[in-house]
């Protein structure tokens, strides 16, 4: 039978059944006597087995069959539901997920070795205890102490190679995908005057050859020329060393380049931890979403970027639509909006009444069309939220804590492009709340709190934004501890730390490399969490903030735009250049005189309604050549905000509000910090879209 035509359907439905298995097992753990849940789990396993066998994936079918036998014994009460048996079934579901992912990536199911897991399931079905089966097979269940994976010996790493455990994990994942890791040492000629430009060109060449894992020194230091005449880069690629060296050496003023393959030992006596694996235990599983409403989802937080399908509801029925078709439709609507604006300008310029009247009708149609397309692209946040109850369950087990995860607003919808990106930030925030926020049960009891900690994941609409909150009733964040850590790490001076209000001191946790963990664990302590959250959310045009009270808990609040495709913006002018400022970031527009501008600590500020607001002259920030100006003229200021922070942007002229279609800048210009994208105006000119957060 020709199975290729059914592959997408098989993958989509397999992922749905695996998600249902995860949801069902969490419910069963919460209520072991609920036979209806057990029957639902059995039906999902049975269907998955039949689908796999039909498609010729015998290994997947066999594991599902053995898991089905175990579930059948539970249904017939030949075995009693226990936490240990649920752990074993979860292990089977994880293996099945990995096999389905491998099939989707073209690697096939054989890349996953499940022989020991099958032995374990069969041993339990024959009456052995879980502990006996675990000892015989060497399969490690959650909560079982695991020896750390053996680190590569120093002699196998190139000279000067600096890799931490996280880097090693990424490299191992890359090697498993068939890529080769290299440590690339680059030396720039002593006579070079623009070292940062040369390093940028080197990075561009390496980016084209593969993926850069890290650089020593970091990219920020390379940009600011904070290095001598050499630097190192860790690169994973399918190219060979000669091609790498040849590509970099072709850049002028590069005096030497050496690419050395990184060889790692295989891990011993331990399972390789999975990238992005989450952790924690939900004593109350999240409410299940309507299974009809679930879109088949392979989220990048756990599996890397992937193609999503979207189910559109029509009278209780649904149809799968390839997301690429939706993206194309969105682009066409964007072009329609751009040309509509162009026609409006032509009508106004030439005073064509008939054209203007026709465009009024066209405007209504394009607005309705745009609204429909936007709604089609909207998907519920449950696609991301559904992953976290299982993650919370596993992590709480590892941390030996009792956690009750509550999910609210999982039907709240966001644009698909935003949904794709928020999995990682939410995972970091949840891990942080579980590890740093919620105390150990004994500590909670000593404080007079219930032994079970409460963690919340809440989504809701606020105007044209969606707010997602991660809450906990834990210890809260001690502002003094944050100040001391920041000073200890050299991030700020003692004087600056003492001058910071508590609310601002707490926000220091979002600085790169900041961590208060005393010891580095698999969960935290590497200082690579909160800065990742902030940079990712801000790249989506959103904002993240934190509120906390000692011994009462913390609330991390993410504010995201509903869509990243078409937005309302204010067009402003600086000399002959046009810029767009997203309307959602604008507080007000005001006219001031030069006398209204004051200087505080060598910075220009204005006073607006009793509040001191710093100002930024856009021509200086973007290095726009300034022409002659009359110092007595009124000055136009656009007051913008990111969270509670405000800044006034000084511009030459305000053009007006307009609907704009956001276009990405592409790989070549992706590093420009002040610009979030570009748009094509009605007259055909290109206007850059300002990244307001970068001005703060």
C-alpha positions in Angstrom: 0.0 0.0 0.0 1.2 3.5 -0.8 1.4 5.2 2.6 3.0 8.5 1.7 -0.4 10.1 1.0 -1.6 9.2 4.5 1.6 10.3 6.3 0.4 13.8 7.4 -2.9 12.3 8.6 -1.0 9.6 10.6 1.3 12.1 12.2 -1.5 14.5 13.1 -3.7 11.9 14.6 -0.8 10.2 16.4 0.1 13.5 18.2 -3.6 14.0 19.1 -3.8 10.5 20.6 -0.4 10.9 22.5 -1.7 14.3 23.9 -4.9 12.5 25.0 -2.9 9.7 26.6 -0.9 12.3 28.6 -4.1 14.1 29.7 -5.8 10.8 30.6 -2.9 9.5 32.6 -2.8 12.7 34.6 -6.5 12.4 35.3 -6.1 8.7 36.3 -3.3 9.5 38.7 -5.6 12.1 40.3 -8.5 9.6 40.5 -7.3 5.9 40.2 -10.8 4.6 40.6 -12.2 6.4 37.5 -12.8 3.5 35.1 -14.1 5.8 32.4 -10.7 7.5 32.2 -8.9 4.2 32.1 -11.2 3.0 29.2 -10.5 6.3 27.3 -6.7 5.7 27.7 -7.1 2.1 26.5 -9.1 3.3 23.4 -6.4 5.9 22.5 -3.6 3.2 22.8 -5.6 0.7 20.8 -6.3 3.3 18.0 -2.6 4.3 17.9 -1.6 0.7 17.7 -3.9 0.0 14.7 -2.8 3.2 12.9 0.9 2.3 13.4 0.5 -1.3 12.2 -1.5 -0.1 9.1 1.3 2.3 8.2 3.9 -0.4 8.6 5.6 0.9 11.8 5.8 -2.4 13.6 8.1 -1.2 16.4 5.6 1.5 17.4 2.7 -0.9 17.1 4.5 -3.5 19.3 5.3 -1.1 22.1 1.7 0.2 22.0 0.4 -3.4 22.0 2.5 -4.2 25.2 1.3 -1.0 26.8 -2.3 -1.9 25.8 -1.9 -5.3 27.6 -0.8 -3.5 30.8 -3.8 -1.1 30.5 -6.1 -4.1 30.0 -4.9 -5.7 33.2 -5.6 -2.5 35.0 -9.1 -2.3 33.5 -9.8 -5.9 34.6 -8.4 -5.1 38.1 -5.7 -7.8 37.7 -3.3 -5.0 38.6 -3.9 -2.1 40.8 -3.3 1.5 39.5 -0.3 2.9 41.3 2.0 5.9 40.8 4.8 3.6 39.8 2.8 1.9 37.0 1.6 5.3 35.8 5.3 6.3 35.6 6.0 3.2 33.4 3.1 4.0 31.1 4.3 7.7 30.9 7.7 6.3 29.9 6.0 4.4 27.1 4.2 7.5 25.9 7.5 9.4 25.9 9.1 6.7 23.8 6.1 6.7 21.4 6.3 10.5 21.1 10.0 10.2 20.2 9.3 7.6 17.6 6.5 9.7 16.0 8.9 12.7 16.0 11.6 10.6 14.3 9.1 9.4 11.7 8.1 13.0 11.0 11.8 14.0 10.6 12.4 11.2 8.2 14.7 9.3 10.6 12.3 6.4 11.1 11.2 4.6 14.3 14.3 2.4 14.6 16.4 5.3 16.0 14.7 4.8 19.4 15.7 1.6 21.3 12.7 0.5 23.3 13.8 -3.1 23.9 14.5 -2.6 27.6 11.2 -0.7 28.1 9.3 -3.5 26.4 11.0 -6.0 28.7 10.0 -3.9 31.7 6.3 -3.6 30.6 6.1 -7.4 30.0 7.8 -8.2 33.4 5.2 -6.1 35.2 2.4 -7.7 33.3 3.7 -11.1 34.5 3.5 -10.1 38.1 6.9 -8.6 38.9 7.0 -5.4 40.9 8.0 -2.2 39.2 11.1 -2.0 41.4 12.2 -5.5 40.3 11.5 -4.7 36.6 13.4 -1.4 36.9 16.4 -3.2 38.4 16.4 -5.9 35.8 16.2 -3.6 32.8 18.0 -0.5 33.9 15.1 1.7 32.8 15.0 4.8 35.0 11.7 6.2 36.1 10.9 9.8 37.3 12.2 10.3 40.8 14.8 7.6 40.5 18.3 8.9 41.2 20.2 9.0 37.9 24.0 9.3 37.7 25.0 12.3 35.7 26.0 11.6 32.1 29.8 11.1 31.6 31.4 14.3 30.4 33.8 14.2 27.5 37.4 13.9 28.5 39.5 17.0 28.1 41.8 15.5 25.5 38.8 15.1 23.1 38.0 18.8 23.1 40.1 21.2 20.9 42.5 23.5 22.7 40.7 26.5 24.2 37.3 24.9 23.8 34.9 26.1 26.5 31.7 24.2 26.7 29.2 23.9 29.6 26.7 21.1 30.2 24.0 23.0 28.2 26.3 23.4 25.2 27.1 19.7 25.4 23.5 18.8 25.4 22.8 20.9 22.3 25.8 19.4 20.5 24.7 15.9 21.3 21.2 16.7 19.9 22.8 18.1 16.8 25.0 15.0 16.4 22.0 12.8 16.7 20.5 14.8 13.8 23.5 14.1 11.6 25.3 17.4 12.1 29.0 17.8 12.9 30.1 20.1 15.8 33.3 22.2 15.2 35.3 24.6 17.3 36.4 27.3 15.0 39.3 29.5 16.1 39.6 32.8 14.1 42.5 35.3 14.2 42.2 38.8 12.7 45.2 40.7 11.4 46.9 43.0 13.8 46.5 45.8 11.3 42.7 45.5 11.1 41.0 48.7 12.2 37.4 47.4 12.2 37.5 44.2 14.2 33.8 44.2 14.9 33.0 44.4 11.2 35.3 41.5 10.4 33.8 39.4 13.3 30.3 40.2 11.9 31.3 39.0 8.5 32.8 35.8 9.9 29.5 35.2 11.8 27.5 35.7 8.6 29.6 33.1 6.7 29.3 30.6 9.6 25.5 31.2 9.8 25.2 30.3 6.2 27.2 27.1 6.7 25.2 25.9 9.8 24.1 27.0 13.3 26.3 28.9 15.7 25.9 27.5 19.3 28.1 30.0 21.1 31.0 32.4 20.7 33.9 33.2 23.0 33.8 36.0 23.8 29.9 36.5 23.5 28.5 38.1 20.4 27.8 41.4 22.3 31.5 41.7 23.2 32.4 41.0 19.5 30.0 43.8 18.4 31.6 46.2 20.9 35.2 45.1 20.0 35.8 43.9 23.5 38.3 41.3 22.4 41.9 41.1 21.2 42.6 39.8 17.7 41.1 36.4 18.0 37.8 34.7 19.0 36.3 31.3 18.9 32.9 29.9 17.7 31.1 26.6 18.3 29.4 25.6 15.1 27.2 22.7 14.1 27.0 22.0 10.4 26.9 19.4 7.7 30.0 21.0 6.0 33.5 19.7 6.5 36.4 21.5 8.2 38.0 22.5 4.8 34.8 24.3 3.6 34.5 26.2 6.9 38.1 27.3 6.8 37.9 28.2 3.1 34.7 30.3 3.7 36.2 32.3 6.6 39.6 32.7 5.1 38.0 34.4 2.0 37.2 37.4 4.2 39.9 40.1 4.0 42.1 40.8 7.1 41.6 37.3 8.5 45.1 36.1 9.2 44.3 32.5 10.4 41.3 30.1 10.8 41.3 26.6 12.3 38.2 24.4 12.4 38.5 21.3 14.7 35.8 18.7 15.0 34.5 18.3 18.6 34.5 14.6 19.6 32.4 13.6 22.6 32.3 10.5 24.7 29.1 8.6 24.7 27.3 9.0 28.0 27.7 6.1 30.4 25.2 4.5 32.8 22.7 7.3 32.3 20.0 8.4 29.9 20.8 11.4 27.9 18.5 14.2 29.2 16.1 15.5 26.5 16.5 19.1 25.4 13.7 21.3 26.7 12.4 18.5 29.0 10.1 19.9 31.6 9.6 18.9 35.1 6.9 19.0 37.8 3.9 17.3 39.2 0.3 18.4 38.8 -1.8 17.0 41.6 -4.9 18.5 39.8 -4.7 18.2 36.1 -5.8 21.0 33.9 -9.3 20.9 32.4 -9.3 19.1 29.1 -10.0 21.1 26.0 -12.7 20.0 23.6 -10.9 17.3 21.6 -12.5 18.5 18.4 -11.0 21.9 18.9 -7.4 20.7 19.3 -5.1 21.3 16.4 -2.4 18.8 15.7 0.6 20.4 17.3 4.2 19.6 17.5 5.5 22.5 19.6 9.0 24.0 19.1 9.5 24.1 22.9 9.9 20.3 22.9 10.5 19.3 19.3 12.0 22.1 17.4 10.3 24.1 14.7 7.6 22.3 12.8 4.7 22.7 10.5 1.3 23.2 12.2 -2.1 22.4 11.0 -5.1 24.4 12.0 -8.7 23.1 12.4 -11.4 25.5 11.4 -14.8 24.9 12.8 -17.8 25.0 10.5 -21.1 23.8 12.1 -19.5 21.3 14.4 -17.3 20.0 11.6 -13.6 20.7 11.0 -11.1 20.7 8.1 -7.4 20.6 8.3 -5.6 23.4 6.5 -1.8 23.5 5.8 -0.5 26.5 7.7 1.6 27.5 4.6 -1.7 28.1 2.8 -2.9 30.4 5.6 0.4 32.3 5.5 0.0 32.8 1.8 -3.6 34.0 2.3 -2.4 36.4 5.0 0.3 37.8 2.7 -2.2 38.3 -0.1 -4.5 40.2 2.3 -1.5 42.3 3.3 -0.9 43.2 -0.3 -4.5 44.1 -0.7 -4.4 46.4 2.3 -1.2 48.1 0.9 -2.8 48.6 -2.5 -6.1 49.9 -1.0 -4.1 52.6 0.8 -2.3 53.5 -2.4 -5.6 53.8 -4.3 -6.9 56.1 -1.5 -3.9 58.4 -1.9 -4.5 58.5 -5.7 -8.2 59.4 -5.2 -7.3 62.2 -2.7 -4.5 63.5 -4.9 -6.5 63.7 -8.1 -9.9 64.4 -6.3 -11.6 61.4 -8.1 -15.0 61.3 -6.3 -16.1 58.1 -7.9 -12.9 56.3 -7.0 -13.2 57.5 -3.4 -16.8 56.2 -3.1 -15.8 52.8 -4.6 -12.9 52.6 -2.2 -15.2 53.2 0.8 -17.0 50.0 -0.1 -13.7 48.2 -0.8 -12.4 49.3 2.6 -15.4 47.6 4.3 -14.8 44.4 2.3 -11.0 44.3 2.9 -11.6 45.0 6.6 -14.0 42.1 6.8 -11.7 39.8 4.8 -8.7 40.8 7.0 -10.8 40.0 10.1 -11.8 36.6 8.9 -8.3 35.7 7.9 -7.0 36.8 11.3 -9.6 34.7 13.0 -8.7 31.6 10.9 -5.0 32.1 12.0 -6.0 32.3 15.7 -5.5 29.2 17.8 -6.2 28.6 21.5 -3.4 28.8 23.9 -4.5 25.3 25.1 -2.2 24.0 22.3 0.7 25.2 24.5 -0.9 24.9 27.9 -1.8 21.2 27.4 1.9 20.3 27.7 2.5 21.7 31.1 0.5 19.5 33.5 2.7 16.6 32.6 5.8 18.8 32.8 4.8 20.1 36.2 4.1 16.5 37.5 7.6 15.3 36.5 9.5 18.3 37.9 7.7 18.3 41.2 8.7 14.7 41.6 12.3 15.5 40.9 12.2 18.5 43.4 10.3 16.4 46.0 7.5 19.0 46.2 3.7 18.9 46.1 2.3 21.1 43.4 -1.2 21.9 42.3 -1.3 23.4 38.8 -4.4 25.4 37.9 -5.0 26.5 34.3 -7.5 29.2 33.4 -8.4 30.7 30.1 -7.0 28.0 27.9 -9.6 28.9 25.2 -8.0 32.3 24.8 -6.8 32.7 21.2 -3.6 34.0 19.8 -2.1 34.4 16.4 -0.4 31.1 15.3 2.9 32.9 14.8 2.8 34.0 18.5 1.7 30.6 19.7 4.7 29.0 18.0 7.1 31.1 20.0 5.7 31.2 23.6 6.3 27.6 24.6 10.0 28.2 25.7 9.3 31.4 27.8 6.4 29.8 29.6 8.4 26.6 30.3 11.2 28.8 31.8 8.7 30.7 34.0 7.0 27.5 35.2 10.4 25.9 36.0 11.4 29.0 37.9 8.2 29.1 40.0 8.5 25.4 40.9 12.2 25.5 41.7 12.7 29.0 43.2 9.1 30.0 44.1 7.3 27.2 45.8 9.0 26.1 49.0 9.5 22.5 50.2 6.4 21.1 51.9 8.2 21.1 55.3 9.2 24.7 54.9 5.6 25.7 53.9 4.2 23.9 56.9 6.7 25.8 59.2 5.3 29.1 57.7 1.7 28.0 58.3 1.0 27.4 54.7 -0.6 24.2 53.2 2.0 21.6 52.2 0.8 21.7 48.6 2.0 24.7 46.6 -0.3 26.5 44.2 1.0 27.4 40.7 -1.3 29.1 38.2 -1.2 29.5 34.4 -3.8 32.1 33.4 -4.6 33.6 30.0 -7.0 36.4 29.2 -7.7 39.1 26.7 -7.0 42.8 27.4 -8.0 45.0 24.5 -5.8 44.1 21.5 -3.4 42.1 23.7 -3.4 38.8 25.4 -2.1 38.6 29.0 -0.6 35.3 30.2 0.3 35.0 33.9 2.4 32.5 35.8 1.6 32.7 39.5 2.7 30.9 42.6 2.1 31.2 46.3 5.7 30.6 47.2 8.4 32.4 49.0 8.4 35.5 46.8 11.5 37.3 45.5 13.8 39.0 48.1 14.8 42.3 46.6 17.9 42.6 48.9 19.1 39.2 47.8 18.7 40.2 44.2 20.7 43.4 44.8 23.5 41.5 46.5 23.8 38.9 43.8 23.8 41.5 41.0 26.7 43.3 42.8 28.5 40.1 43.5 28.3 39.2 39.8 29.5 42.7 38.8 26.3 43.5 36.9 25.8 46.8 38.8 27.7 48.8 41.4 26.8 48.8 45.1 25.7 52.5 44.8 23.4 51.7 41.9 22.0 48.7 43.8 21.2 50.6 46.9 19.5 53.4 44.9 17.1 50.9 43.2 13.5 50.7 44.5 12.5 47.1 45.4 10.3 46.7 42.3 13.2 47.7 40.0 15.7 45.5 41.9 13.5 42.5 41.4 13.5 43.1 37.7 17.3 42.5 37.7 16.5 38.8 37.4 15.9 39.4 33.7 19.6 40.4 33.1 21.6 37.9 31.1 23.5 35.3 33.2 21.6 36.3 36.5 20.8 33.4 38.8 20.3 33.2 42.6 20.7 29.4 42.7 23.5 28.3 45.0 24.1 25.1 43.1 23.6 24.3 39.5 21.1 21.5 38.9 19.3 20.1 35.8 16.4 22.6 36.7 18.2 25.9 37.2 21.3 27.8 38.3 22.9 28.4 34.9 21.5 31.9 34.6 20.0 31.2 31.1 16.3 31.4 31.9 14.9 34.9 32.6 16.9 36.8 30.0 15.8 34.3 27.4 12.2 34.9 28.4 12.5 38.6 28.2 14.3 38.7 24.8 11.9 36.2 23.3 8.8 38.1 24.5 10.2 41.4 23.4 11.0 40.0 20.0 7.3 39.2 19.7 6.4 42.9 20.4 5.4 42.0 24.0 6.5 42.7 27.5 7.2 40.7 30.6 7.1 42.0 34.2 7.1 40.5 37.7 5.3 41.4 40.9 6.2 39.7 44.2 5.6 39.8 47.9 7.7 38.0 50.4 6.1 34.7 51.6 3.0 35.4 49.5 4.3 34.5 46.1 5.0 36.0 42.7 3.2 36.9 39.5 5.0 36.9 36.1 2.9 38.8 33.6 3.4 38.5 29.8 1.6 40.9 27.6 1.5 39.9 23.9 -0.1 41.4 20.8 -3.0 39.4 19.3 -1.3 39.3 15.9 2.1 40.1 14.3 0.8 40.5 10.7 -1.3 43.7 10.3 -1.3 46.5 13.0 -2.3 50.1 13.4 0.6 52.4 13.6 1.5 56.1 13.8 3.6 57.3 10.9 6.2 59.9 11.8 8.9 61.8 9.9 12.5 62.6 10.6 14.0 64.7 7.8 13.0 62.9 4.6 12.7 59.4 6.3 9.4 57.9 7.4 9.0 55.6 10.4 6.1 53.7 11.9 5.5 53.4 15.7 3.0 50.6 16.7 -0.1 52.3 18.1 -0.4 49.8 21.0 2.9 51.2 22.4 1.8 54.9 22.1 0.6 56.8 25.2 0.1 60.2 23.7 1.5 62.7 21.2 2.3 66.2 22.4 3.8 69.5 21.2 6.5 71.1 23.3 8.9 74.0 23.0 12.6 73.8 23.5 12.2 75.5 26.9 10.1 72.5 28.1 13.2 70.2 27.8 15.2 70.0 31.0 18.5 68.2 31.8 18.7 65.7 34.7 22.0 63.8 35.2 23.1 64.8 31.6 19.9 63.3 30.1 17.1 65.3 28.5 13.7 64.9 30.1 10.3 66.5 30.0 7.6 66.8 32.7 4.3 65.5 31.6 1.3 65.5 34.1 3.8 65.6 37.0 5.8 62.7 35.7 9.4 63.0 34.6 9.9 61.3 31.2 13.2 60.9 29.4 13.3 61.8 25.8 15.2 60.4 22.8 15.8 62.4 19.6 15.1 59.9 16.9 17.5 61.6 14.4 20.4 61.0 16.9 19.3 57.5 17.9 19.1 56.4 14.2 22.0 58.6 13.0 19.7 60.5 10.5 21.6 63.5 9.1 19.9 66.6 10.6 19.1 69.6 8.4 18.5 73.1 9.6 15.9 73.6 12.3 14.4 76.6 14.0 15.0 76.4 17.7 11.8 78.4 18.3 9.5 75.9 16.5 7.3 73.5 18.3 8.8 70.1 18.9 6.7 66.9 18.2 7.0 64.2 20.9 5.5 60.7 20.8 5.3 59.3 24.3 5.5 55.5 24.2 5.6 52.9 26.9 6.8 49.4 27.6 5.2 48.1 30.8 5.5 50.9 33.3 8.4 52.6 31.6 7.8 55.6 29.4 10.0 57.6 27.0 9.3 60.5 24.7 10.5 60.1 21.0 11.3 63.5 19.4 10.3 63.5 15.7 10.2 66.2 13.0 6.6 65.7 12.0 3.5 63.5 12.7 2.0 62.1 9.5 -1.0 60.2 11.0 -2.4 56.8 11.8 -2.4 54.1 9.3 -3.0 50.3 9.0 0.3 48.7 8.1 1.4 45.2 7.0 4.5 44.1 8.9 7.3 42.6 6.8 10.4 41.0 8.4 13.8 42.5 7.6 15.3 39.2 6.6 18.5 37.5 7.8 20.9 40.2 6.7 19.3 43.0 8.7 18.0 40.8 11.6 20.6 42.2 14.0 19.4 45.8 13.8 18.3 46.5 17.4 16.1 49.6 16.9 14.0 48.3 14.1 11.3 45.6 14.5 10.5 45.3 10.8 9.4 47.3 7.8 6.2 48.1 5.9 5.4 49.2 2.3 3.3 52.5 2.3 0.6 53.3 -0.1 2.9 55.4 -2.3 5.4 52.5 -2.6 7.9 53.9 -0.2 9.3 51.7 2.6 9.0 52.8 6.2 10.9 51.1 9.0 8.9 50.0 12.1 10.5 51.1 15.4 11.2 48.6 18.2 10.0 50.7 21.1 11.5 48.4 23.8 15.0 48.9 22.3 14.7 52.7 23.0 14.2 52.1 26.7 
